[in-house]
Amino acid sequence: MNTSIMKASIKKELWEFNGMLKWVPITLAGVFIFIPLLAVLLNGVNVQEVLHEIGHIAEELERLTQMQQTDRLNEIFFVSAIALFTPFIAIGFIVQIYYFVTCLFDERRDQSVMFWRSLPVSDEMTIASKLLTGAIVIPGIFFGAATILMLVMLVVAVIASVMLSVGYDISLWSWFASAGIISGIGYIWLSLVPIAIWLLPLYSWLMLASVYANKAPFLWAVLPIVALLVIETIVVHYLNISQPFFGHFIADYFSITPDNMASMAIEQDKSRSAALQLLIAQIDYRTLLVSAGLLFSAYWIRVNKQES
Amino acid sequence: MSALISVSNVSKSFGKKQVLSSVNFSVTAGQIVGLVGPNGAGKTTCLQAILGLTDYEGEISVLGHHPRKDRVSMLNDVAYIADVAILPKWIKVSQALCYMQDIHKNFNLEKAKEFLAKTNIALTDKVKALSKGMVAQLHLALILAIDAKVLILDEPTLGLDILTRRQFYNHLLEDFYNEDKCIVVTTHQIEEIEHILTDVAFIQQGQIVLAQSTDEIKQRFNLVAVANEQVAQADDLKPLFKNSMMGLTTMLFDNQDKAALQSLGQVSVPSLADVFVGVMNKETC
């Protein structure tokens, strides 16, 4: 695969969705930064109370550090990081869905597909670059925005630590050293690829709907699944089968609940690797085969569909 | 001279509708071929088959490449402008140039910029902010900057005003064409490009009904202004087409003795549009 053409194709995708991919994460980060500031400005702040609260938290962290409970400190940081990343991942997921539904539809709607296909870029490369953009690059942008926000917060925390150590003789530097900040963020970033593989059937299905639909690609993405589930429910009901296979499989495959996570965390004794392990455990070779079939169908339709 | 494009027995149907039926023609270096036909004759389908954008029965070779199996390699040396304004609306001019440079090994960025400098198009403009004529100019700039050996144009000036149309074809000759390259163009405004065509192929209901050089066509066909009293005599020579207006009948003849035609009236060289109308209406005479 020609990497320079892949890079150019991904760059093209980012240009096309530039507004959304730039302003949504910036706005989200802005909300996290400015809403607390606005709350402080509007409600005022009791400096003594805040310092007391910070001092209390700092003492607790210092106590854990002194007791050398590195795992507990790591977990505190990791859970905080996950809490910060979650809104970015959730909003990023909505953006991903929108991207996949429109990525092969829009170029046919404005007929630019004829221009793109008149250039020496293969259809395989186009499908692969769109998949890579939607599955890795877009969530990467949102992960990046969350990481930058986290770094900003860490800078604020460092400034606060300096103030605490100078003014109140409370030192948090050893906590910073043992909180596993880099490895915690690293674990979150590591989940990018397992998430992409886990959700590959969904992405492939949306791409197929996008390349197939002449109108309303979102309906093409949703209605066949709904119809299948309804038909299966009726069949199960009339044939007295214990449970619907397809509906059950989908629900089982796409559900990662806090309970799953907790049980895995207990087994693993570490919440950081638990999340990663749980994602990897969800990946199923059958869904990978289905994804490959769906992607090939999307490719085949793009190659063979008459556009004018 | 070996053919840059060779089309042999190409057929294509959509369901029961036969769109192309045993189409044969070839294009060599230096030729500018007009593929001319009425709406629905199969021109676009024929061009799309040449570009590997649709499947077909038969044999097509473009620069030695199979258009379907070897499309990407082929498109390094083949450029194409379709009949609709197909540049994406969201793209900026600078982005289009950058993308072309990234993916096309034969793209000359400086040449494209030089061409654009002669127009009112700024590098920061978005396609959606450009007029239809400017979009055509931008597309032409992108295509002319490719050192392609084959250029395929499908109604490239559709919907443009006459000034832009003339500019378009002037640039095509000045900035792209040389004797090592070939151009295949479809258009409804045949009279506007008649002077640049070296060859024409008339296509009707998916079949090539005439494919010849413009020089041979001008030798072969004659237009005669026949006086009313000689119409019956002229009819005996089986004109391809006749048109009566204001007491004068104009008849188009194919391969008739020039001396015999001169006895019927004033003989002139028909335009390609006259020949096209005559060939397409042959059955009505």
Interface residues (C-beta under 8 A of the other chain):
Chain A: S4 I5 K7 A8 S9 K11 K12 W15 E16 E107 D110 Q111 S112 V113 M114 F115 R117 S118 L119 P120 V121 S122 N304 Q306 E307 S308
Chain B: F14 T44 Q48 L51 L53 T54 D55 R71 V72 S73 L75 N76 A79 Y80 I81 A82 D83 V84 A85 I86 L87 P88 K89 W90 I91 K92 Q95 C98 Y99 M100 D102 I103 H104 K105 H139
